[in-house]
Amino acid sequence: MLVLYTSTKNERKSIMKTLIAIIIMMITLCSCSITGRMGSPEVDMTDLELVRHDDFNTFDWWGVGSNWGGWWVLSHPIKPCCRYVQPVVTDGVAIFQPRIEPKDGYPYAIAKINSYPFMQKYGCWTFRFKINQGHGTRHAIWGWADSNETPKPPSLYREIDFIEVDEYGKMKINVHYGFRIKGKSEQIGPIYLNALKPGEWQVMDFKWTPDEMSWYVDGKRVYKMTNKRVLKWFNENPSGIWTMLDQDIIGPVGMHPGSMIVDYISIYRLKEYSISIFQ
């Protein structure tokens, strides 16, 4: 303040311009820290509003585990065979990689996190990821929710795969819906996508509206689902989903189990329709 009082008029103007520039820069930096990442340019973002964003510096809004997973479908005597842990975080990325780490009767530790209690119906999920292929592991980023809205059996069931990659590098998606009876529900899929680039960073977008579900990889739409019967079920039933990031052990892991590395995830709601629930 002393400088402003003692300076000439021109000097005061110069100082004020500098202060304003600094303030604008600070506001911009702060805004960047809470701004989600845009994905494919093909995705219409005008009807979307950011709800959640994570650069994986902390796990403040992630829970560990889910109600299933880590089943070795071959001949492993322990089922489930894994305990669930947080992924390793380094340099602002989350690394999902199974570890041979016997504890509490489980031979393996796998990273499996979910957004519970936050769930959302409609919107767009954008994330940057890298898959390193390996033995015995399945990588997945998907939407799911427990089926407790109705008495069991039967129960309502919903599951939407954003991506699922097996140990052979095959990327596929499924959409499960309807009533779950004896462990099975109706589904669309598996639909195989020729879009994976092992060892390279990729960006995936999943956009969900009352009229369609669309999957985008690296700026290109790779699948569009407009099945009226499926969409009608999702539109008329409780169908909010938690966001899940995880791996499962599906066979012998060996010395090179593979990994899924996630740089960030942004979740947008559909302004007019979306239901975001913080239970």
VOPAGU-2260 file (C-alpha; in pm, 1 decimal, decimal comma):
REM VOPAGU-2260
SITE   aa  ch    i         X         Y         Z
SITE  MET   A    0       0,0       0,0       0,0
SITE  LEU   A    1     291,0     238,1      72,5
SITE  VAL   A    2     405,3     202,2    -287,6
SITE  LEU   A    3      61,3     309,7    -413,1
SITE  TYR   A    4      60,5     621,1    -196,9
SITE  THR   A    5     410,9     732,6    -282,1
SITE  SER   A    6     423,8     643,9    -653,3
SITE  THR   A    7     331,8     865,2    -943,4
SITE  LYS   A    8      -1,6     822,5   -1121,8
SITE  ASN   A    9     151,3     621,5   -1408,5
SITE  GLU   A   10     342,4     399,9   -1166,3
SITE  ARG   A   11      23,1     335,4    -970,0
SITE  LYS   A   12    -155,9     233,7   -1291,8
SITE  SER   A   13     126,5      -3,1   -1377,2
SITE  ILE   A   14     120,7    -155,8   -1028,8
SITE  MET   A   15    -256,5    -199,0   -1040,2
SITE  LYS   A   16    -235,2    -371,7   -1379,9
SITE  THR   A   17      27,5    -607,2   -1241,3
SITE  LEU   A   18    -185,7    -685,6    -933,9
SITE  ILE   A   19    -492,8    -751,1   -1150,0
SITE  ALA   A   20    -290,0    -981,8   -1375,3
SITE  ILE   A   21    -165,8   -1174,1   -1070,2
SITE  ILE   A   22    -520,3   -1207,4    -932,2
SITE  ILE   A   23    -651,8   -1331,5   -1267,1
SITE  MET   A   24    -369,0   -1583,9   -1287,6
SITE  MET   A   25    -442,6   -1709,8    -935,0
SITE  ILE   A   26    -813,8   -1746,3   -1013,8
SITE  THR   A   27    -727,1   -1935,7   -1331,4
SITE  LEU   A   28    -497,2   -2172,1   -1145,6
SITE  CYS   A   29    -760,6   -2238,5    -882,2
SITE  SER   A   30   -1022,4   -2301,4   -1146,9
SITE  CYS   A   31    -797,9   -2553,1   -1321,3
SITE  SER   A   32    -771,7   -2756,7   -1006,6
SITE  ILE   A   33   -1148,2   -2821,9    -999,4
SITE  THR   A   34   -1213,7   -2836,7   -1370,3
SITE  GLY   A   35   -1280,1   -3170,2   -1532,0
SITE  ARG   A   36   -1097,1   -3288,9   -1838,9
SITE  MET   A   37   -1271,0   -3279,3   -2172,8
SITE  GLY   A   38   -1262,0   -3600,3   -2368,5
SITE  SER   A   39   -1355,5   -3669,5   -2728,1
SITE  PRO   A   40   -1436,7   -3363,2   -2941,0
SITE  GLU   A   41   -1727,4   -3567,5   -3076,9
SITE  VAL   A   42   -1898,3   -3561,1   -2737,4
SITE  ASP   A   43   -2148,4   -3277,0   -2707,5
SITE  MET   A   44   -2055,2   -3114,8   -2375,9
SITE  THR   A   45   -2309,1   -2829,7   -2389,3
SITE  ASP   A   46   -2567,4   -3022,7   -2188,6
SITE  LEU   A   47   -2320,5   -3146,4   -1928,1
SITE  GLU   A   48   -2205,8   -3011,8   -1591,8
SITE  LEU   A   49   -1907,7   -3135,1   -1390,9
SITE  VAL   A   50   -1995,5   -3321,9   -1072,5
SITE  ARG   A   51   -1675,1   -3503,8    -978,6
SITE  HIS   A   52   -1313,4   -3497,2   -1089,4
SITE  ASP   A   53   -1012,1   -3686,4    -959,7
SITE  ASP   A   54    -646,4   -3658,4   -1062,5
SITE  PHE   A   55    -566,1   -3936,7    -815,6
SITE  ASN   A   56    -363,3   -3737,3    -569,6
SITE  THR   A   57    -586,1   -3865,8    -287,9
SITE  PHE   A   58    -870,3   -4114,6    -242,2
SITE  ASP   A   59   -1102,7   -3884,5     -49,8
SITE  TRP   A   60   -1420,5   -4002,0    -220,6
SITE  TRP   A   61   -1332,7   -4360,5    -310,2
SITE  GLY   A   62   -1420,3   -4672,2    -116,3
SITE  VAL   A   63   -1225,0   -4997,9    -137,4
SITE  GLY   A   64   -1374,6   -5312,8    -283,4
SITE  SER   A   65   -1718,2   -5410,3    -408,2
SITE  ASN   A   66   -1959,4   -5690,6    -341,2
SITE  TRP   A   67   -1785,8   -5931,9    -576,4
SITE  GLY   A   68   -1463,9   -5987,5    -763,6
SITE  GLY   A   69   -1129,6   -6157,6    -758,4
SITE  TRP   A   70   -1260,1   -6499,4    -854,7
SITE  TRP   A   71   -1018,8   -6737,4   -1015,8
SITE  VAL   A   72   -1245,0   -6925,5   -1253,5
SITE  LEU   A   73   -1003,6   -7212,0   -1314,7
SITE  SER   A   74    -904,6   -7440,9   -1029,2
SITE  HIS   A   75    -785,0   -7218,2    -748,1
SITE  PRO   A   76    -897,4   -7368,1    -416,1
SITE  ILE   A   77    -972,6   -7030,9    -256,2
SITE  LYS   A   78   -1275,0   -6838,9    -384,6
SITE  PRO   A   79   -1271,1   -6546,6    -372,9
SITE  CYS   A   80    -892,3   -6546,5    -391,6
SITE  CYS   A   81    -818,6   -6178,4    -329,0
SITE  ARG   A   82    -838,9   -5910,9     -66,4
SITE  TYR   A   83    -910,2   -5560,9    -188,7
SITE  VAL   A   84    -670,7   -5269,8    -148,0
SITE  GLN   A   85    -626,0   -4918,8    -281,1
SITE  PRO   A   86    -420,7   -4883,3    -599,8
SITE  VAL   A   87     -66,7   -4754,4    -572,7
SITE  VAL   A   88     -47,0   -4382,0    -641,6
SITE  THR   A   89     265,8   -4224,4    -783,1
SITE  ASP   A   90     320,0   -3909,1    -989,2
SITE  GLY   A   91     -53,2   -3838,6    -997,1
SITE  VAL   A   92    -165,0   -4171,0   -1146,4
SITE  ALA   A   93    -337,5   -4471,0    -990,7
SITE  ILE   A   94    -175,6   -4806,4   -1067,5
SITE  PHE   A   95    -390,0   -5119,3   -1055,3
SITE  GLN   A   96    -172,0   -5430,5   -1048,7
SITE  PRO   A   97    -225,4   -5760,0    -863,3
SITE  ARG   A   98      27,7   -5854,6    -598,8
SITE  ILE   A   99     114,9   -6195,0    -460,2
SITE  GLU   A  100      69,8   -6092,9     -98,5
SITE  PRO   A  101     -74,7   -6365,9     127,1
SITE  LYS   A  102    -273,0   -6221,2     417,2
SITE  ASP   A  103    -588,3   -6313,5     609,6
SITE  GLY   A  104    -619,7   -6633,0     407,1
SITE  TYR   A  105    -611,5   -6459,1      69,5
SITE  PRO   A  106    -310,5   -6526,2    -157,0
SITE  TYR   A  107    -345,5   -6209,2    -365,9
SITE  ALA   A  108    -410,7   -5838,9    -319,5
SITE  ILE   A  109    -586,7   -5651,1    -598,7
SITE  ALA   A  110    -683,0   -5286,1    -632,8
SITE  LYS   A  111   -1057,0   -5231,1    -645,7
SITE  ILE   A  112   -1220,4   -4895,6    -567,6
SITE  ASN   A  113   -1570,6   -4754,9    -603,3
SITE  SER   A  114   -1746,7   -4421,4    -570,0
SITE  TYR   A  115   -2002,8   -4543,1    -313,9
SITE  PRO   A  116   -2210,3   -4370,3    -181,1
SITE  PHE   A  117   -2200,6   -4141,9    -486,1
SITE  MET   A  118   -2407,5   -4272,9    -776,2
SITE  GLN   A  119   -2539,4   -4112,3   -1090,4
SITE  LYS   A  120   -2798,9   -4170,2   -1361,2
SITE  TYR   A  121   -2720,2   -4021,0   -1705,0
SITE  GLY   A  122   -2422,1   -3798,3   -1785,1
SITE  CYS   A  123   -2070,3   -3853,1   -1915,4
SITE  TRP   A  124   -1771,8   -4037,7   -1769,8
SITE  THR   A  125   -1430,2   -3936,2   -1911,0
SITE  PHE   A  126   -1102,0   -4099,4   -1814,7
SITE  ARG   A  127    -744,8   -4136,4   -1936,0
SITE  PHE   A  128    -595,3   -4480,1   -1896,2
SITE  LYS   A  129    -317,9   -4714,1   -2006,3
SITE  ILE   A  130    -338,3   -5093,5   -2018,3
SITE  ASN   A  131     -25,0   -5306,5   -1995,3
SITE  GLN   A  132    -118,3   -5660,3   -2088,1
SITE  GLY   A  133     -24,0   -5944,8   -1860,7
SITE  HIS   A  134    -119,3   -6290,9   -1746,7
SITE  GLY   A  135    -434,5   -6378,3   -1557,5
SITE  THR   A  136    -585,2   -6033,8   -1506,7
SITE  ARG   A  137    -895,0   -5855,5   -1624,3
SITE  HIS   A  138    -908,0   -5473,5   -1613,1
SITE  ALA   A  139   -1231,6   -5278,8   -1592,9
SITE  ILE   A  140   -1384,0   -4935,2   -1547,3
SITE  TRP   A  141   -1757,7   -4966,4   -1517,6
SITE  GLY   A  142   -2081,3   -4861,9   -1353,1
SITE  TRP   A  143   -2272,3   -5088,3   -1115,9
SITE  ALA   A  144   -2498,1   -5080,4    -812,7
SITE  ASP   A  145   -2615,2   -5325,0    -552,8
SITE  SER   A  146   -2965,4   -5451,5    -614,0
SITE  ASN   A  147   -3141,9   -5377,5    -288,6
SITE  GLU   A  148   -3433,9   -5166,7    -413,3
SITE  THR   A  149   -3666,6   -5466,1    -435,2
SITE  PRO   A  150   -3703,8   -5784,5    -232,1
SITE  LYS   A  151   -3483,4   -6075,4    -335,7
SITE  PRO   A  152   -3549,9   -6277,6    -540,2
SITE  PRO   A  153   -3592,4   -6128,9    -793,7
SITE  SER   A  154   -3402,2   -5801,5    -777,1
SITE  LEU   A  155   -3339,2   -5515,3   -1014,6
SITE  TYR   A  156   -2993,1   -5524,3   -1165,6
SITE  ARG   A  157   -2789,1   -5276,8   -1366,7
SITE  GLU   A  158   -2432,8   -5281,6   -1486,2
SITE  ILE   A  159   -2273,2   -5075,9   -1763,7
SITE  ASP   A  160   -1919,6   -5153,3   -1874,0
SITE  PHE   A  161   -1725,8   -4846,1   -1984,6
SITE  ILE   A  162   -1430,7   -5068,0   -2073,2
SITE  GLU   A  163   -1333,1   -5424,2   -1989,4
SITE  VAL   A  164   -1003,5   -5574,5   -2107,5
SITE  ASP   A  165    -901,4   -5937,5   -2066,3
SITE  GLU   A  166    -551,8   -6086,5   -2050,2
SITE  TYR   A  167    -545,1   -6128,5   -2427,8
SITE  GLY   A  168    -598,8   -5757,2   -2490,8
SITE  LYS   A  169    -960,1   -5789,2   -2602,8
SITE  MET   A  170   -1166,5   -5484,0   -2512,5
SITE  LYS   A  171   -1537,2   -5539,1   -2469,0
SITE  ILE   A  172   -1848,5   -5382,3   -2321,0
SITE  ASN   A  173   -2170,9   -5521,0   -2175,0
SITE  VAL   A  174   -2493,3   -5362,7   -2058,3
SITE  HIS   A  175   -2682,4   -5566,1   -1798,1
SITE  TYR   A  176   -3037,0   -5479,0   -1696,0
SITE  GLY   A  177   -3369,4   -5618,6   -1581,6
SITE  PHE   A  178   -3431,7   -5867,0   -1303,8
SITE  ARG   A  179   -3144,6   -6075,8   -1173,1
SITE  ILE   A  180   -3251,6   -6434,7   -1118,0
SITE  LYS   A  181   -3009,1   -6713,0   -1020,7
SITE  GLY   A  182   -2714,7   -6482,7   -1084,2
SITE  LYS   A  183   -2820,2   -6384,4   -1435,4
SITE  SER   A  184   -2992,7   -6086,0   -1591,5
SITE  GLU   A  185   -3073,5   -5968,2   -1940,4
SITE  GLN   A  186   -2785,7   -5808,4   -2125,0
SITE  ILE   A  187   -2655,6   -5652,2   -2443,4
SITE  GLY   A  188   -2311,6   -5791,2   -2525,0
SITE  PRO   A  189   -2040,3   -5882,0   -2509,8
SITE  ILE   A  190   -1956,7   -5628,9   -2780,1
SITE  TYR   A  191   -1590,7   -5636,0   -2878,4
SITE  LEU   A  192   -1417,1   -5307,8   -2962,8
SITE  ASN   A  193   -1105,3   -5301,5   -3177,7
SITE  ALA   A  194    -974,8   -4994,9   -2997,2
SITE  LEU   A  195    -713,6   -5096,2   -2739,6
SITE  LYS   A  196    -353,8   -4979,5   -2779,1
SITE  PRO   A  197    -157,8   -5173,3   -2514,7
SITE  GLY   A  198     109,7   -4967,6   -2341,1
SITE  GLU   A  199     -23,8   -4634,5   -2472,8
SITE  TRP   A  200    -228,6   -4361,6   -2304,5
SITE  GLN   A  201    -587,2   -4349,0   -2426,9
SITE  VAL   A  202    -895,8   -4142,0   -2347,3
SITE  MET   A  203   -1238,0   -4300,5   -2307,3
SITE  ASP   A  204   -1575,8   -4130,1   -2288,1
SITE  PHE   A  205   -1908,6   -4288,1   -2204,5
SITE  LYS   A  206   -2212,9   -4065,6   -2253,3
SITE  TRP   A  207   -2554,1   -4172,8   -2132,8
SITE  THR   A  208   -2880,3   -3992,6   -2210,6
SITE  PRO   A  209   -3243,5   -4110,6   -2204,4
SITE  ASP   A  210   -3213,3   -4170,8   -2580,7
SITE  GLU   A  211   -2877,8   -4347,3   -2619,5
SITE  MET   A  212   -2555,6   -4479,0   -2469,9
SITE  SER   A  213   -2236,6   -4398,3   -2663,1
SITE  TRP   A  214   -1877,1   -4512,4   -2615,1
SITE  TYR   A  215   -1582,5   -4309,0   -2749,2
SITE  VAL   A  216   -1214,0   -4402,5   -2759,9
SITE  ASP   A  217    -946,0   -4149,0   -2858,7
SITE  GLY   A  218   -1190,6   -3912,6   -3022,8
SITE  LYS   A  219   -1394,8   -4165,4   -3216,2
SITE  ARG   A  220   -1730,1   -4315,3   -3132,3
SITE  VAL   A  221   -1678,8   -4692,0   -3123,8
SITE  TYR   A  222   -2029,1   -4800,9   -3029,8
SITE  LYS   A  223   -2377,9   -4651,3   -2998,0
SITE  MET   A  224   -2662,7   -4829,6   -2824,2
SITE  THR   A  225   -3017,9   -4714,3   -2902,0
SITE  ASN   A  226   -3209,5   -5032,0   -2816,5
SITE  LYS   A  227   -3550,4   -4893,3   -2714,8
SITE  ARG   A  228   -3633,3   -5182,9   -2485,3
SITE  VAL   A  229   -3308,2   -5148,5   -2290,1
SITE  LEU   A  230   -3326,0   -4769,3   -2267,8
SITE  LYS   A  231   -3689,5   -4785,8   -2158,7
SITE  TRP   A  232   -3592,0   -5013,4   -1870,5
SITE  PHE   A  233   -3311,6   -4779,4   -1756,7
SITE  ASN   A  234   -3536,9   -4473,8   -1792,1
SITE  GLU   A  235   -3826,3   -4619,8   -1594,3
SITE  ASN   A  236   -3637,7   -4797,4   -1314,9
SITE  PRO   A  237   -3395,8   -4695,4   -1038,6
SITE  SER   A  238   -3075,9   -4717,3   -1239,5
SITE  GLY   A  239   -2815,2   -4491,9   -1084,8
SITE  ILE   A  240   -2468,0   -4646,4   -1085,3
SITE  TRP   A  241   -2156,1   -4628,1    -874,4
SITE  THR   A  242   -1829,7   -4578,3   -1061,7
SITE  MET   A  243   -1597,0   -4875,8   -1028,0
SITE  LEU   A  244   -1225,7   -4912,4   -1114,9
SITE  ASP   A  245   -1076,5   -5253,1   -1059,6
SITE  GLN   A  246    -901,1   -5568,7   -1164,3
SITE  ASP   A  247    -991,2   -5931,7   -1120,6
SITE  ILE   A  248    -775,3   -6239,8   -1124,3
SITE  ILE   A  249    -917,5   -6474,6   -1385,6
SITE  GLY   A  250    -631,0   -6721,8   -1419,7
SITE  PRO   A  251    -268,0   -6793,4   -1329,6
SITE  VAL   A  252    -101,0   -6459,1   -1272,7
SITE  GLY   A  253     262,8   -6554,2   -1325,2
SITE  MET   A  254     550,7   -6308,8   -1310,0
SITE  HIS   A  255     389,0   -6045,0   -1536,4
SITE  PRO   A  256      28,6   -5987,2   -1428,2
SITE  GLY   A  257     -28,1   -5669,5   -1626,9
SITE  SER   A  258    -155,8   -5336,0   -1503,5
SITE  MET   A  259    -413,2   -5065,1   -1556,7
SITE  ILE   A  260    -292,4   -4709,7   -1496,1
SITE  VAL   A  261    -549,6   -4430,3   -1463,1
SITE  ASP   A  262    -446,2   -4066,6   -1493,9
SITE  TYR   A  263    -779,4   -3900,1   -1418,2
SITE  ILE   A  264   -1154,1   -3943,8   -1424,2
SITE  SER   A  265   -1416,6   -3672,9   -1471,3
SITE  ILE   A  266   -1787,4   -3733,8   -1413,1
SITE  TYR   A  267   -2043,4   -3497,1   -1563,8
SITE  ARG   A  268   -2415,0   -3492,5   -1505,3
SITE  LEU   A  269   -2674,6   -3433,5   -1775,4
SITE  LYS   A  270   -2813,9   -3095,9   -1668,2
SITE  GLU   A  271   -3176,3   -3152,4   -1758,1
SITE  TYR   A  272   -3221,0   -3510,3   -1643,8
SITE  SER   A  273   -2937,3   -3637,4   -1428,6
SITE  ILE   A  274   -2981,8   -3767,5   -1079,9
SITE  SER   A  275   -2662,5   -3749,4    -873,3
SITE  ILE   A  276   -2701,1   -3914,3    -534,8
SITE  PHE   A  277   -2471,5   -3860,2    -238,1
SITE  GLN   A  278   -2611,9   -4119,7      -0,3
